[in-house]
Amino acid sequence: MIRILLTKYWVLAHLLLVAGTLCFVPNLSAWFALWAAGSLLLFARFLPPALKGEGFWAARTRVDRAMGGDILTWSGILAVLYVGIALFNGPRDFVLDLSSFNVLDLSAKPKWRFTDPPMAFAPSAVNPAEGVPLFVGLLCGVACALAVRVALPRSQRLLALVGVGLLTGLLALVAMLAPGLTEGLAWLGGAEGAATLWLLLFCVCLGVTGEAFLRHRGRLCAVALVAACLNSLGLFAFGGTLAIMLAGMVTVLWFVCAGFAARVSGHKVAVLWGGALGVPLVLAALVGFFLAPGGRDFGALFGHGPLSAAWETFSTQWNFRQALAFDVLDLNPMLGVGPNGLAYFAEQVLDPADISGWELWKTGGTALPCDFTRLLMERGLLGAILILLPGIALLGRCAVRGVALARLRSRRLDYRYSFVFVGSLLGVVSMLVFSVIGAPLHAPAPLCAFLIVCACLAGWLPRPR
């Protein structure tokens, strides 16, 4: 009994503890990330859950081999090391450069510039503290994804997804009932970052709900549906127009899938079961929309005039900031300019004669609404490749398995977990879409949740019978 208690669910519980801490605790330190990731991987290595018919030592050997041979291990180490070096290679002071000053040549005026970092050959930061959120999210996310891949059996992966969904749903409930405790949701990337997190887990939990209902797993179905409703609550309360529209389309798709699942699952009165799966989502969406803190303006979210004005402002700012980011990148193409580099270096590359550019810069703040452009500008070409490697390894595994399935001559495939696969895929695609027009993956909790879902994704693909 003690061995079961220590080994069967300990890795799962530790993973949920790490994910929950990222969701509820702002301004976590790099030391917490090192402790959380290190302890999780140690327990995954030394106290893994044993598969059916497998002994404790055999489970340890299996996990040890899987961890050493997984590309995610080595790509994650490279990515975390690159991000971590910048935390020590700074700060950089803003000083007046007198090297170009000449009393005989009045046109050669002194300029303000940032001092060189202690290690000029390594990634650096003007203010190292601004690089901590990405370090925390990346390190904890890679550790959680690796624990999922090498230690958790498939049944516990479902529990991990539902558990993370419940945690984010509870956060949405707290934000609704006590907005003062979660004011601004800054550690989630603001309200927009939180909305993408809720949309991701909303889709995933719906997939788990459908699969559990189809397999007559009543408790898991009920818990997953509650998690989906809680995430829908936060999504409709704090999400923007695009997030709400995507959630609405997913809800309509869910009604169709719920009716199909109710028919093929063998339950009597399929219409009532379909309604029981769909109506709670509608109620949660209505409660979130109309009882949101501060209220929601339907006309401002979906009116033609406000939408047109918002789109014009966004497209102008987005295009301007992408071009500006690439101008900043030219200062150090390989290593980048460091965390939040646009705030420090944008005014150095802006043309003093470009009045419209200065107006756009002053009215739009220092944000860069694109995860990938921001990653390239702040971390350089080398850093962007290294940091994207863990995500490429996770999604690439799905692509390889999908191609292998497409080439199978036999049509006899096991489509179990198809609901979970479709829901997870919708959530991953939605997160990537918002990463193009925003920067949610630079916040710890969304990045960690995204990597956990990606780590589970390949396991839900159809398999040959």
LUMDRENNU-875124 format. One record per residue (C-alpha): residue in one letter; x, y, z. Coordinates in steps of 0.5 Angstrom, whole numbers, padded with zeros to 4 digits, always signed. Each point is the difference from the previous one (the first is absolute). Last residue first. Layout:
REM residues N
aXYZ...
//
This chain:
REM residues 465
r-0010-0006-0069p+0004+0006-0003r+0000+0006+0005p-0004+0007-0001l+0003+0006+0003w-0001+0001+0008g+0007-0001+0002a+0003+0005-0005l-0004+0006+0004c+0002-0002+0007a+0007+0004-0001c-0003+0006-0004v-0006+0001+0006i+0006+0000+0005l+0004+0005-0004f-0006+0005-0001a-0002-0001+0008c+0008+0002+0001l+0000+0006-0005p-0007+0003+0003a+0002-0001+0007p+0007+0004-0001a-0002+0006-0004h+0004+0001-0007l-0004-0005-0003p-0006+0005+0000a+0003+0005-0005g-0005+0002-0004i-0002+0000-0008v+0004-0006-0002s+0000-0003+0007f-0008+0001+0000v+0000-0005-0006l+0005-0005+0003m-0004+0000+0006s-0006-0002-0004v+0003-0005-0004v+0002-0004+0007g-0007+0001+0002l-0003-0003-0006l+0005-0006+0000s-0001-0001+0007g-0008-0001-0001v+0001-0004-0006f+0005-0005+0003v-0004+0000+0006f-0006-0002-0004s+0004-0005-0004y+0002-0003+0006r-0002-0007-0003y+0000+0000-0007d+0004-0007-0001l+0002-0001-0007r-0002-0006-0005r+0001+0004-0006s+0006-0004-0002r+0005+0003-0005l+0003+0004+0005r+0003+0007-0004a-0005+0004+0004l+0002-0003+0007a+0007+0002-0002v-0001+0007-0002g-0004+0001+0007r+0005-0003+0004v+0006+0004-0003a-0005+0007+0001c-0001-0002+0007r+0007-0001+0002g+0001+0007-0004l-0004+0003+0005l+0004-0002+0006a+0007+0001-0003i-0002+0006-0003g-0003+0003+0007p+0007-0002+0003l+0004+0003-0006l-0003+0007+0000i+0004+0002+0006l+0007-0002-0004i-0003+0003-0007a-0002+0006+0003g+0007+0001+0004l+0004-0001-0006l-0004+0005-0004g+0000+0005+0006r-0003+0000+0007e-0004+0006+0000m-0001+0002-0007l-0002-0008-0002l-0004-0001+0006r-0004+0006-0001t-0001-0001-0007f-0002-0007+0002d-0005+0002+0006c-0003+0005-0004p-0003+0007+0003l+0006+0004+0002a-0002+0004+0006t+0004+0007+0001g-0006+0004+0000g-0005+0001-0006t-0001+0008+0000k+0007+0002+0001w+0003-0005-0005l-0006+0002-0005e+0002+0007+0001w+0007-0001-0001g-0001-0004-0007s-0005+0006-0002i+0006+0005+0001d+0005-0003-0004a+0006+0005+0000p+0003-0003+0007d+0000-0007-0004l-0001-0005+0005v+0006-0005+0001q+0002+0003+0007e-0007+0001+0003a-0001-0007-0001f+0006-0003+0004y-0003+0000+0007a-0007-0001+0000l+0001-0005-0006g+0005-0004+0003n-0005-0003+0005p+0005-0005+0002g+0007+0000-0004v+0002+0003-0006g+0001-0006-0005l+0005-0005+0000m+0001-0001-0007p-0003+0006-0003n+0003+0005+0004l-0001+0008-0001d-0004-0003-0006l-0005-0003+0004v-0003+0007+0002d-0001+0002-0007f-0004-0007+0000a-0004+0002+0006l-0002+0007-0004a-0003-0004-0006q-0004-0004+0005r-0002+0006+0004f-0003+0004-0006n-0003-0006-0003w-0004-0002+0007q-0001+0007+0002t-0004+0002-0007s-0003-0007+0000f-0003+0001+0007t-0002+0007-0001e-0004-0002-0006w-0003-0006+0003a-0002+0004+0006a-0003+0005-0004s-0004-0005-0004l-0002-0004+0006p-0003+0006+0003g-0004+0002-0006h-0002-0007-0002g-0003-0001+0007f+0003-0007+0003l+0004+0002+0006a-0002+0007+0001g-0007-0001-0001f-0001-0006+0005d+0003+0004+0006r+0003-0004+0005g-0001+0001+0008g+0005+0003+0004p+0001-0007+0003a-0003-0005-0004l-0007-0002+0001f-0003+0001-0007f+0005-0004-0003g+0002-0005+0005v-0007-0002+0002l-0002+0000-0008a+0006-0005-0001a-0001-0004+0006l-0007-0001-0002v+0002-0002-0007l+0005-0005+0002p-0005-0003+0005v-0005-0001-0005g+0005-0004-0005l+0001-0007+0004a-0007+0000+0003g-0003+0001-0006g+0004-0005-0004w-0003-0005+0006l-0007+0002-0001v+0000+0000-0008a+0003-0007+0001v-0006-0003+0004k+0004-0007+0002h+0007+0000+0000g+0004-0005-0005s+0006+0004-0001v-0001+0001-0008r-0006+0005+0001a+0002+0004+0006a+0007+0001-0004f-0003+0003-0006g-0004+0004+0004a+0006+0003+0004c+0004+0001-0007v-0006+0004-0002f+0000+0004+0006w+0007+0000+0000l+0001+0004-0006v-0005+0005+0002t+0005+0001+0006v+0006+0000-0004m-0003+0006-0004g-0002+0004+0006a+0007-0001+0003l+0003+0002-0007m-0005+0006+0000i+0002+0002+0008a+0007+0000-0001l+0000+0004-0007t-0004+0005+0004g+0004+0001+0006g+0000-0005+0006f-0002+0002+0007a-0006-0002+0002f-0002-0005-0006l+0007-0003+0001g+0000+0000+0008l-0007-0004+0000s+0002-0005-0006n+0006-0002+0005l-0005-0001+0005c-0005-0004-0005a+0006-0004-0003a+0002-0002+0007v-0007-0002+0002l+0000-0004-0006a+0006-0004+0002v-0002-0002+0007a-0007-0002-0003c+0004-0005-0005l+0005-0002+0004r-0005-0002+0005g-0005-0004-0005r+0005-0004-0004h-0005-0003-0005r+0005+0000-0005l-0003+0005-0005f-0001+0004+0006a+0007+0000+0002e+0002+0002-0007g-0005+0006-0001t+0002+0002+0007v+0008+0000-0002g-0001+0004-0006l-0004+0005+0003c+0005+0000+0005v+0005+0002-0005c-0004+0005-0004f-0001+0004+0007l+0007-0001+0002l+0003+0004-0006l-0006+0005+0000w+0002+0001+0007l+0007+0001-0001t-0001+0005-0006a-0005+0004+0005a+0005+0000+0005g+0005+0003-0005e-0005+0005-0003a-0002+0002+0008g+0008+0002+0001g+0006-0004-0002l-0002-0006+0006w+0004+0004+0005a-0004+0006-0002l-0006-0002+0002g-0002+0007+0001e-0003-0001+0006t+0000-0007+0003l-0002+0001+0007g-0004+0006-0001p-0004-0003-0005a-0003-0005+0006l-0006-0004-0003m+0002+0000-0008a+0007+0000+0001v-0001-0006+0005l-0004-0003-0005a+0005+0000-0005l+0005-0002+0004l-0004-0006+0002g-0001-0002-0007t+0008+0001-0001l+0001-0005+0005l-0006-0005-0002g+0003+0000-0007v+0007-0002+0003g-0003-0005+0003v-0004-0003-0006l+0006+0000-0004a+0004-0003+0005l-0006-0005+0001l+0000-0002-0007r+0008-0001+0000q-0002-0005+0006s-0003-0004-0004r+0005+0000-0006p+0006-0002+0005l+0004+0006+0003a+0007-0001+0001v+0004+0001-0007r-0004+0005-0004v-0004+0003+0006a+0006+0001+0004l+0004+0003-0006a-0006+0005-0001c+0000+0002+0007a+0007+0001+0000v+0000+0004-0007g-0006+0004+0003c+0004+0002+0007l+0006+0002-0004l-0003+0004-0005g-0005+0003+0004v+0005+0002+0005f+0005+0003-0005l-0005+0004-0004p-0003+0003+0007v+0008+0001+0002g+0002+0005-0006e-0003+0006+0003a+0005-0001+0006p+0006+0000-0004n-0001+0008-0002v+0004+0002-0006a+0001-0008-0001s+0005-0004-0004p+0001-0006-0004a+0008-0002-0001f+0006+0002-0004a+0000+0007+0004m+0001-0003+0007p-0001+0006+0005p-0005+0004-0004d+0002+0006-0005t-0002+0006+0003f-0007+0003-0003r+0000+0006-0004w-0001+0008+0000k+0004+0004-0005p+0005+0005+0000k-0001+0005-0006a+0005+0000-0006s-0003+0006-0004l+0004+0005+0005d+0006-0002-0003l+0006+0003+0003v-0002-0002+0007n-0001-0007-0002f-0004-0005+0003s-0001-0007-0003s+0003-0004+0006l-0004+0004+0005d-0005-0005+0001l-0005+0002+0005v-0003-0006+0004f-0006-0005+0001d+0003-0005+0004r+0000-0008-0002p-0003-0005+0006g+0003-0005-0002n+0002-0007-0003f-0003-0004+0006l-0007+0000-0002a+0002+0000-0007i+0004-0007+0001g-0007-0003+0003v-0003+0001-0007y+0005-0004-0004l+0001-0005+0006v-0008-0001+0000a+0000-0001-0008l+0006-0005+0000i-0003-0004+0006g-0007-0001-0004s+0004-0002-0006w+0003-0005+0004t-0006-0003+0004l-0005+0001-0006i+0004-0005-0005d-0001-0005+0005g+0005-0006+0001g+0002+0002+0007m-0007+0001+0002a-0002-0007-0003r+0005-0004+0003d+0000+0003+0007v-0008-0001-0001r+0000-0007-0002t+0006-0002+0005r-0004+0003+0006a-0007-0004-0002a+0004-0006+0000w+0003+0001+0007f-0007+0001+0002g-0003-0006-0003e-0004+0000-0007g-0007-0004-0001k-0004+0006-0001l+0004+0006-0001a+0004+0003+0006p+0000+0007+0003p+0007+0003+0000l+0003+0002+0007f+0008+0000-0002r-0001+0004-0007a-0006+0003+0001f+0001+0002+0007l+0007+0003-0002l-0003+0004-0006l-0006+0003+0004s+0006+0002+0005g+0004+0003-0005a-0006+0004-0004a-0003+0003+0007w+0007+0002+0003l+0003+0003-0006a-0006+0004-0001f-0001+0002+0007w+0007+0003-0001a-0001+0004-0006s-0005+0003+0004l-0008+0001+0000n-0003+0006-0002p-0007-0002+0001v-0003-0006+0003f-0007-0003-0002c+0001-0003-0007l+0008-0002+0001t-0001-0003+0007g-0006-0004-0003a+0005-0003-0006v+0005-0002+0005l-0005-0003+0005l-0003-0003-0006l+0006-0003-0002h+0002-0003+0007a-0007-0003+0001l+0001-0004-0007v+0007-0002+0003w-0002-0002+0006y-0006-0004-0003k+0002-0007+0000t+0007+0000+0003l-0001+0002+0008l-0007-0002+0001i+0001-0006-0004r+0006-0002+0004i-0003+0002+0007m-0006-0005-0002
//
